[in-house]
Amino acid sequence: MSIVNKSDVSQYEREGFLTVTNLIKEAELDRLRHKINEIAEGRVTTFPADQIEYEPGSQGLRDSSTIRKINRCVENEKAFMAHAINPRILDIVSELIGPDIKLFGSQCFMKPPGGIEKPYHQDSAYFTIEPRDLVTCWTALDDVTLDNGCLWVIPGSHRGELLDHDQAWDVGDRVDMQVRDEQIDCKHEVPVELKAGSCSFHHSMLLHRSGPNQTQNSRRGLAIHYMSSRSRWTHQTQPKPNYLLLRGKEYDDCV
């Protein structure tokens, strides 16, 4: 039986996000932290080096203190796959997007001391999937606070349009894009502070950002992106990837 109830689902539909406290057990958190430390320290030689991103200005220093993000965690390590198929998580996801669930992707946001902010964006701007109703389970591996760079969200923004992400945002030696500042009504934003082991679930159209880490400790969050297996791949030139079915069944002509 799912941990969430009808009221929780109604909140998610209305506001575009939902938090669930103490969803992940301490032993499970320890396994995830241990594997992340092994990857960060270079002790997992099979993990693809090109899936590790570093903080701007790291000046060639490549260690756990400068890693910004680890991409494709679930796709490359069994410990993260075990987390992605955790029945407590999938039960909640099924309440939000239905019983037929596929893995779209995964990332671990390391946010080391001094880690930079991430400006406002909508995940669906990067996800070439229709309909635009994927859900991300964001698991706090450390306590997440205002000081160390928690998520901020604009409740209800998922019910609007997909905005143009056409304002440049410099990330070290590369340029990313963000929603234009004048399109954001920040007076309605709210922080999402979490204790380690708690999770937030947010809609792929929800406007959200994260602040910089102004503490001396990392703020690690593991994000797993889920979609319905009834979804469609919409990229105009790239071939459709083979997305992994996690629960339920496949559908012809879908992802």
N, C-alpha and C positions, 0 to 999 in steps of 0.2 A: 504493500500500500504506500502511495506517495506521501511524503512528509507535508507537502503543501495541500491547502484546501481550496474550495471555490473562491473564498475571499482573496486568497493569495493570487490565484489566477486572474481574478477580476482586477486586482491592483496592477499586475503585469500588463494586462491588456490596456489599462487606462494610462499608466505611467511609463511603461516600457522597460521597467526593471523590477527586480525582486531580490531581497537578501534573505539568506537562510543561515542562521547561526549554528556553529558547531556541527557542520555536516560531515566533515572529514575527521577521522579519528587520529589521535596523536601518533600512533604507530605508522599509519599511512602517511602522515606528513613527514615523519622522520625518513621514510624510504624515499620520498620524493626529494627532500632536501639533500640526502646523501648522494643520490644520483646526479643532482644538479651540481653539487660540489665536485664530484668526479669529472663531470664534463668540463666545468670551469677550470679545473686544474690540469686538464689535458690527459687524464687517466683513462678516458674512454676513447681509445684510438680509432674505433669504428665510427664514431660520431662525425658527420661531415663538417669540416672546418668552415665551409662556405655558408653554413647555417648559423654561425655565431656572429653577432654584430657587437661593435664596441662603441663606447661613449665618444662623442666628438672631443678632440683635443687629447686623446690618450697617448699620442706621440710615440706610437710603436710599442707601448707597454701593453702586453697581451696576457692578462691574468684575471682572476675573479673580481678584482677591484675595479676593472674597467669594462667588463662585459655589460652591455646594455640589454641585449635580447638574445634568446636562443630560440631559433625557429624550428618547426617541424619536430617537436619533441616526441609526440605520440607516434609519428610515423617512423621514428628511428630508434626508440628505446622502449623495452617491454614495461619498465616501471611506470612510464607515463601512459602507456596503453591500458594498464590495469586501472589507472585513475580514470581514464576516459570512459571505460565501460563499467565503472562503479555503479551498481544498481540504484543506490540512493540518488546519484546524479541523473541517471537515465530515467528514473521514475518521474523526476521533476521535469526534465526536458520533454518527456512524452505528454505531460499535462499542458505544456506550452505550445508545442508544434505538432503533436500527434504521435502515434505509436511507431511509425516507420522512420528510423533515424539513421543518418549517415554522418560520418566525420568529414567536415569541410577542411579543418586545419587546426593547428595548435602553435602556441608560443609561450615561452616563459619570459616575463618582463622582470629583469633583475634589479633595476633602479638602484645602483650602488650609491654610497655616499657621494653627494654632489651630482647625482644623476639628473639629467635635464628633464624638462616638462615635455608633454605631448599635447599639442594644441587641439582645439575642438575638431572633431571629424565624425563621420558616420561610417561604420564598418562596411556597409553595403556599397560604398564608393569604391572599395577594393575587391568586393566579392561579386564576380560576374555570374550571379545566380538569381533566378526568378522562381517564385515570387520572393520579394525582399523581406523575408521573415525568419531569417536564421536567428539562433540564440547562442550567446556565449556564456559559458560557465567560467567565472573568474574566481579562482580559489586563492585565498590569502595564505601564503606559506609563512609569512611573518605578520605581526600586528600591523595594520595599515591605518595611518593617521594623517591628519592635516599636515603635520610637519614632514613626514617622509614621502609624501606624494600620492595621496589617495586619489581615486577616481572622483570626478565631478560630473554630474549628469543634469540634463534639462528635462524634467519629467514631462511626458506627453509629446516630446518632439518627434518620436518615432511615427506619429500619426500624420506628420507633414510630408513634404516632398523630399526627394533626394537632392541635396543642395550641391551647387558647383564647388568643387574643391580646387579652386584656382588661385589661391593666395600662396605665394612661395613661403616655404619654411625651411631655413637652412639647418641641416643636421651635419655638422662638421664639413666634410668635403663633398657632400651630396645635397641635393635640393629635393625636399619632399613637398607635398601640397597640403593645404588645410582649408577649412571653410573661412570665408572672408569675415573679418571681425564685425563688420556692420550687420551681418546676418544673424549674429548671436545675441540673444536677450539674456544677459548674464544675471539679471536680477532674479531670475527664477531658478538658477542653478542650485543644486544641493550636493554636499559631499557624501561619499559612500565610505565610511570608516568601518573596518572589519577587524575582528580578532582572528588570529591564526586559526585555520580550520573552518572558518566561515566562508560562504560563497555568495557572490552576487551573480544574478542571471540578467543579461541585458539584450534587448532587441537590436538587430543589426542596423536598424534605421535610427536608433537613439543617438542624439548628439551627446558626446562625452569627451572628456579630456583627463589628463592627470597632471599634477603639479610636480615641481622639482623635489628632490630629496635633500632636505636641509639638516639631516641628522648624520650621525657617524656609523649608522648601521644600514644594511641593505633592506629594501622593501620588495620582496619577491612575490610575484603573482603569476599563477599558471592559468592561461586562458585556453579553453577548448571550444572550438566553434562547431556547432551542430546544425544540421539542416534536415528537412524532410526528404525522404527518398523519392517523393513525388515532385521534387524541384527540377528545374531545367537549367542547363548550361547555356549561357547567352553570349559568350565571347565570340566575336566575329571572325577571328583568324586562328586562334589557338585551338588545338584539339581538346575535347573533353577529357579530363583526367579520370582515372578509375577510383572513385571515392569508395571508401570502405563502409559496408553496411554494419552497423553496430547493434541494431535491434529492428525487428519487424521484417518487412519483405521488400523486394525490388519491384520496380514498375518499368514496363517497356517505354522507351522514348523519354526516359527521365535520367537524372544524374546517376 
